[in-house]
Amino acid sequence: MKRAASYALGCKVNQYESEAIAELFAEKGYEIVGIDEAADVYVINTCTVTNFGDKKSRQLIRKVKRQNENAVVAVVGCYAQTAPEEIMSVEGVNLVIGTKDRGQIVEMVEQYQPQNGVENYVTDIMKERVFEPLSIQKLANRTRAYLKIQDGCSQYCSYCIIPYARGPIRSREPKDVVDEVARLAENGFQEIVLAGIHVASYGKDRTDTNLLGILRKVHEVEGIRRIRFSSIEPNVVTEEFAKTMAELPKVCHHFHLSLQSGCDRTLKEMNRKYDTQKYREAATLLRKYLPDVALTTDIIVGFPGETEEDFKASYAFAEEIGFAKIHVFPYSPKNGTPAAERKDQLPSNIKTDRSHQLLALSDKMSGEFLSKYVDKTVEVLYERSVEGGIYEGHTSNYMKVLTNSDVDLSNRLVFTKIVQVQGENAFGEAIL
């Protein structure tokens, strides 16, 4: 039996696509193995968010070829899409496919002839208008499933290459989304995460649905107990949106609400489509309708031209909003973006210092958020056993809870009393 490995670098959408690709190979009789094992085919789903992401992709290509020099190495994804010639020049690459036509990858691999050298299947993604139906039929032994409902982005933030890697907005057919959710429910999944390159844009290329429309349809599927979004933007949070979140009991009370900077001048230079006032209104609306909501976010520090005053404004705004957690990213120039061309790049020591300051704030706010739940009873969906009788799970508002139990809690929703908090973890006692 031939062996295939499918591996994703980068985001949750890439991970979803790599699982779907692995399934395509499994359906054709391949044994699916890990990326560190000997295989006949390696599919590497690349990330190109940063130049460092490109480097990691190249390192992995070389590594797998060393494992089996006769293997067919297919490089797909964002880096392959934006720089196919660069990928083709990496020793060991056989096929370059990009971010479309991956549904035909098994045929491409099987038709490949070594004497042909590197074959390039990358086409102009900017002309693409149809969502490519890659889906997952059977995931085993998991509690939470990611579901890709959207591809592409038309935001063109000044630091980001992704619109050029993924092309314009394409939304998945509502029926396909609902069918996959139903299959996942049949397979025992209780929680669904609606994911995409820019989930907030779902339906903007269609006349028959929008984000709230697809959410309501997914909500009707029996067996699914929880629904999350991978990430949303403040512009999507209207009064109607927040009210709908409160009216649909399966919707989790946690939103990753993208910020990137708490300074209006920086937001404008990033070409973000909102300001701090709009963000403040979005946070206020979500808290009005969902008092226990957890807001998490991403913040970039050291964007070109960010002054000490700009950073202080960003820090103060983050403190004002009061996040459950901040993911902090020191700005990393990405070739081909306007921000990378700027002459006012900041030295790495300033970026490091600002990162540390924001991470310390994040830890403080995270502790304050968690400590509110000590002695309270919450509902936890336990995902797995981490070690001898200790189970790990999450609340609706994404608080991580660890509980000691003699009973198997995996994939069960259990009321749990929080007894103490340590770092980013809450420790509870299951009420069985």
ZAMARGU-4260 file (C-alpha; in steps of 0.2 Angstrom, whole numbers, plus 5000, padded with zeros to 4 digits):
<rodrens>
0) 5000/5000/5000 | 5006/5017/4995 | 5009/5030/5010 | 5004/5048/5009 | 5008/5062/5022
5) 4998/5079/5021 | 5004/5093/5032 | 4999/5111/5036 | 5009/5126/5041 | 5000/5141/5047
10) 4982/5144/5050 | 4967/5134/5054 | 4960/5135/5036 | 4977/5127/5030 | 4975/5113/5043
15) 4957/5110/5038 | 4962/5109/5019 | 4977/5097/5024 | 4965/5085/5032 | 4953/5086/5017
20) 4968/5082/5006 | 4973/5067/5017 | 4955/5061/5015 | 4956/5062/4996 | 4972/5051/4997
25) 4964/5039/5009 | 4949/5037/4998 | 4961/5031/4984 | 4968/5018/4995 | 4983/5027/5002
30) 4989/5024/5020 | 4990/5041/5029 | 5006/5043/5039 | 5014/5058/5049 | 5025/5070/5040
35) 5040/5063/5050 | 5038/5046/5043 | 5043/5038/5026 | 5030/5041/5013 | 5028/5039/4994
40) 5019/5056/4993 | 5021/5072/5004 | 5009/5086/5002 | 5015/5102/5011 | 5002/5116/5013
45) 5012/5131/5014 | 5010/5148/5024 | 5016/5164/5018 | 5010/5177/5031 | 5028/5181/5035
50) 5045/5179/5026 | 5049/5167/5041 | 5033/5156/5036 | 5041/5155/5018 | 5058/5149/5026
55) 5049/5136/5037 | 5040/5129/5021 | 5057/5127/5012 | 5065/5119/5027 | 5051/5106/5028
60) 5052/5102/5009 | 5070/5098/5011 | 5067/5088/5026 | 5054/5076/5018 | 5065/5073/5003
65) 5079/5067/5014 | 5066/5055/5022 | 5063/5047/5004 | 5072/5054/4989 | 5060/5045/4978
70) 5044/5052/4985 | 5033/5064/4975 | 5033/5081/4985 | 5018/5092/4981 | 5019/5110/4987
75) 5002/5118/4989 | 4995/5133/4998 | 4998/5152/5000 | 5017/5152/4997 | 5015/5141/4982
80) 5002/5153/4975 | 5012/5169/4977 | 5029/5163/4973 | 5028/5147/4962 | 5045/5150/4954
85) 5053/5152/4971 | 5046/5135/4976 | 5051/5127/4960 | 5069/5132/4963 | 5069/5122/4980
90) 5077/5106/4977 | 5066/5091/4980 | 5049/5099/4974 | 5040/5089/4960 | 5023/5098/4960
95) 5017/5116/4964 | 4998/5118/4965 | 4994/5134/4974 | 4977/5138/4982 | 4965/5130/4970
100) 4963/5114/4960 | 4968/5104/4976 | 4953/5093/4973 | 4963/5085/4959 | 4979/5083/4968
105) 4978/5063/4969 | 4977/5063/4950 | 4991/5076/4948 | 5002/5065/4959 | 4998/5049/4950
110) 5001/5056/4933 | 5017/5064/4938 | 5033/5058/4928 | 5050/5061/4936 | 5057/5065/4919
115) 5046/5080/4918 | 5055/5089/4931 | 5044/5101/4942 | 5026/5104/4936 | 5018/5120/4940
120) 4999/5120/4941 | 4997/5138/4949 | 4985/5149/4940 | 4979/5167/4942 | 4969/5166/4959
125) 4963/5184/4957 | 4951/5178/4943 | 4944/5164/4954 | 4925/5167/4958 | 4920/5149/4964
130) 4923/5141/4981 | 4933/5125/4979 | 4923/5111/4988 | 4936/5103/4999 | 4927/5094/5013
135) 4930/5082/5028 | 4919/5067/5029 | 4927/5058/5044 | 4937/5065/5058 | 4940/5052/5072
140) 4942/5055/5091 | 4939/5073/5091 | 4927/5085/5100 | 4929/5101/5090 | 4928/5102/5071
145) 4934/5116/5060 | 4923/5119/5045 | 4929/5130/5031 | 4915/5140/5025 | 4924/5154/5015
150) 4940/5158/5006 | 4948/5174/4999 | 4950/5191/5006 | 4947/5208/4999 | 4953/5219/5013
155) 4971/5223/5007 | 4978/5227/5024 | 4995/5236/5020 | 5005/5222/5029 | 4996/5207/5022
160) 5000/5196/5007 | 4985/5185/5009 | 4973/5193/4996 | 4985/5189/4983 | 4988/5171/4990
165) 4969/5167/4991 | 4961/5179/4979 | 4944/5187/4980 | 4930/5182/4992 | 4921/5165/4989
170) 4908/5158/5000 | 4904/5140/5001 | 4886/5134/4996 | 4875/5135/5011 | 4869/5117/5007
175) 4887/5110/5007 | 4890/5119/5024 | 4874/5111/5032 | 4878/5094/5025 | 4895/5094/5032
180) 4889/5100/5049 | 4877/5085/5049 | 4890/5073/5044 | 4901/5079/5058 | 4887/5078/5071
185) 4884/5060/5065 | 4902/5057/5069 | 4900/5063/5087 | 4907/5080/5086 | 4898/5092/5098
190) 4907/5109/5093 | 4909/5117/5076 | 4921/5131/5072 | 4916/5141/5057 | 4932/5146/5049
195) 4938/5155/5033 | 4951/5167/5027 | 4940/5182/5031 | 4924/5174/5039 | 4915/5190/5042
200) 4914/5192/5022 | 4904/5176/5021 | 4889/5178/5009 | 4896/5195/5002 | 4898/5187/4985
205) 4881/5179/4985 | 4863/5185/4985 | 4855/5171/4995 | 4864/5171/5012 | 4875/5180/5024
210) 4885/5176/5040 | 4869/5177/5051 | 4860/5167/5038 | 4872/5152/5038 | 4874/5153/5057
215) 4855/5150/5059 | 4856/5136/5047 | 4870/5127/5056 | 4861/5131/5072 | 4847/5120/5067
220) 4858/5104/5064 | 4854/5091/5078 | 4868/5084/5088 | 4879/5100/5087 | 4879/5108/5104
225) 4891/5123/5101 | 4896/5134/5087 | 4911/5146/5087 | 4918/5158/5074 | 4937/5157/5071
230) 4938/5176/5070 | 4927/5191/5066 | 4930/5210/5064 | 4922/5224/5073 | 4913/5230/5057
235) 4902/5214/5057 | 4896/5217/5075 | 4879/5227/5073 | 4865/5227/5086 | 4856/5214/5075
240) 4872/5203/5076 | 4875/5204/5095 | 4856/5201/5098 | 4856/5186/5087 | 4871/5179/5096
245) 4861/5180/5112 | 4846/5172/5104 | 4855/5157/5098 | 4859/5146/5113 | 4872/5135/5104
250) 4883/5150/5099 | 4898/5151/5111 | 4901/5167/5121 | 4919/5169/5115 | 4924/5180/5100
255) 4941/5183/5093 | 4938/5201/5088 | 4953/5207/5077 | 4961/5223/5083 | 4979/5224/5076
260) 4982/5241/5084 | 4973/5252/5097 | 4980/5268/5089 | 4969/5276/5076 | 4984/5283/5066
265) 4992/5265/5065 | 4975/5257/5060 | 4974/5270/5046 | 4991/5266/5040 | 4988/5247/5041
270) 4972/5250/5030 | 4961/5242/5043 | 4943/5247/5039 | 4938/5253/5057 | 4944/5264/5070
275) 4945/5262/5089 | 4928/5270/5092 | 4920/5257/5080 | 4929/5243/5090 | 4924/5250/5106
280) 4906/5250/5100 | 4907/5232/5095 | 4914/5226/5111 | 4901/5236/5121 | 4887/5228/5110
285) 4893/5210/5113 | 4895/5213/5132 | 4877/5221/5132 | 4869/5205/5125 | 4882/5192/5132
290) 4888/5198/5149 | 4899/5183/5151 | 4907/5185/5134 | 4926/5183/5132 | 4935/5194/5120
295) 4952/5189/5113 | 4962/5198/5100 | 4978/5200/5089 | 4989/5215/5091 | 5004/5219/5080
300) 5018/5229/5089 | 5032/5239/5080 | 5022/5242/5064 | 5033/5254/5053 | 5032/5271/5060
305) 5024/5266/5076 | 5030/5279/5089 | 5031/5277/5107 | 5015/5288/5109 | 5006/5277/5096
310) 5011/5261/5106 | 5006/5269/5122 | 4989/5273/5114 | 4987/5255/5108 | 4992/5248/5125
315) 4980/5260/5134 | 4966/5255/5122 | 4969/5236/5125 | 4968/5239/5144 | 4952/5249/5142
320) 4943/5235/5132 | 4949/5222/5144 | 4953/5206/5134 | 4953/5188/5141 | 4969/5186/5130
325) 4980/5195/5118 | 4990/5187/5104 | 5005/5198/5102 | 5014/5198/5085 | 5030/5209/5083
330) 5028/5216/5065 | 5037/5206/5052 | 5040/5213/5035 | 5032/5202/5021 | 5039/5204/5003
335) 5026/5211/4991 | 5016/5222/5004 | 5016/5241/5005 | 5022/5240/5023 | 5037/5231/5019
340) 5043/5244/5007 | 5043/5258/5020 | 5059/5266/5026 | 5053/5268/5044 | 5055/5250/5050
345) 5058/5248/5068 | 5073/5239/5076 | 5070/5222/5083 | 5074/5227/5101 | 5060/5240/5101
350) 5048/5227/5094 | 5054/5214/5108 | 5051/5227/5122 | 5034/5232/5116 | 5029/5213/5114
355) 5035/5210/5132 | 5024/5225/5139 | 5009/5219/5130 | 5011/5201/5134 | 5012/5206/5153
360) 4996/5216/5151 | 4988/5200/5143 | 4993/5189/5157 | 4986/5202/5170 | 4970/5203/5161
365) 4969/5184/5158 | 4971/5181/5177 | 4958/5194/5181 | 4945/5186/5169 | 4948/5169/5175
370) 4948/5174/5194 | 4930/5180/5192 | 4924/5161/5190 | 4932/5154/5206 | 4918/5146/5216
375) 4906/5147/5201 | 4899/5133/5191 | 4901/5132/5172 | 4898/5120/5158 | 4913/5112/5151
380) 4915/5102/5135 | 4929/5090/5139 | 4940/5086/5125 | 4953/5074/5130 | 4963/5066/5144
385) 4980/5075/5146 | 4987/5063/5159 | 4982/5050/5172 | 4964/5055/5176 | 4966/5073/5172
390) 4954/5080/5158 | 4955/5096/5148 | 4940/5105/5141 | 4934/5122/5138 | 4919/5133/5143
395) 4908/5142/5131 | 4918/5157/5133 | 4934/5147/5130 | 4941/5146/5147 | 4952/5131/5148
400) 4947/5120/5163 | 4957/5105/5170 | 4948/5092/5181 | 4953/5076/5189 | 4940/5062/5187
405) 4939/5043/5188 | 4925/5044/5175 | 4930/5046/5157 | 4924/5064/5153 | 4930/5064/5135
410) 4918/5073/5123 | 4905/5076/5137 | 4897/5092/5142 | 4898/5092/5161 | 4894/5106/5174
415) 4910/5109/5184 | 4914/5120/5199 | 4929/5131/5197 | 4940/5129/5213 | 4956/5138/5208
420) 4965/5147/5194 | 4984/5146/5190 | 4991/5155/5175 | 4980/5152/5160 | 4971/5137/5167
425) 4956/5135/5178 | 4955/5119/5189 | 4938/5112/5193 | 4928/5098/5201 | 4916/5089/5189
430) 4898/5088/5196 | 4893/5071/5190
</rodrens>
